[in-house]
Amino acid sequence: MSKRGRDLQQQGWRPWLFVVRSRLGFAVRTTRGYWALITTVKHPTLIGKESVVIQTLSEPDQVRVSKVDRTVYLFYRKAGRRHVCVVAKRIGPRTGFIMTAYVTDKIKEGRIVWRR
């Protein structure tokens, strides 16, 4: 870690916007910068919806494993007439990160690995 990084950490600054324990038991994190990319470029409907994303990871209606990558999980939670989907990649037994998040009308295919 750089000297600047150590100095920022000693001042209490953390790169993570949030870290949440997913329903599958691994911690999912995202940085402030990556969340800004998701909410300003990819899916602006999620601006200010961090708590909904956290709840989708910790209390989903269902979780599916990606058909393409077995280390990628799609967490779904009903939000009105639509669903919030948080896509997370597991990079170890205890940790992962958000790849993207969005609001959708349709749940994607993939094997269900957890259901409420």
MONORFEN-V742946 format. One record per helix or strand. SS is the DSSP state (H for helix, E for strand). FROM is the first residue (numbers start at 1). TO is the last residue. If there is no record, write none. Layout:
BEGIN
SS:FROM:TO
SS:FROM:TO
END
This chain:
BEGIN
H:3:10
E:16:21
E:27:31
H:32:42
H:44:46
H:50:58
E:62:65
E:72:79
E:82:90
E:95:104
E:111:115
END
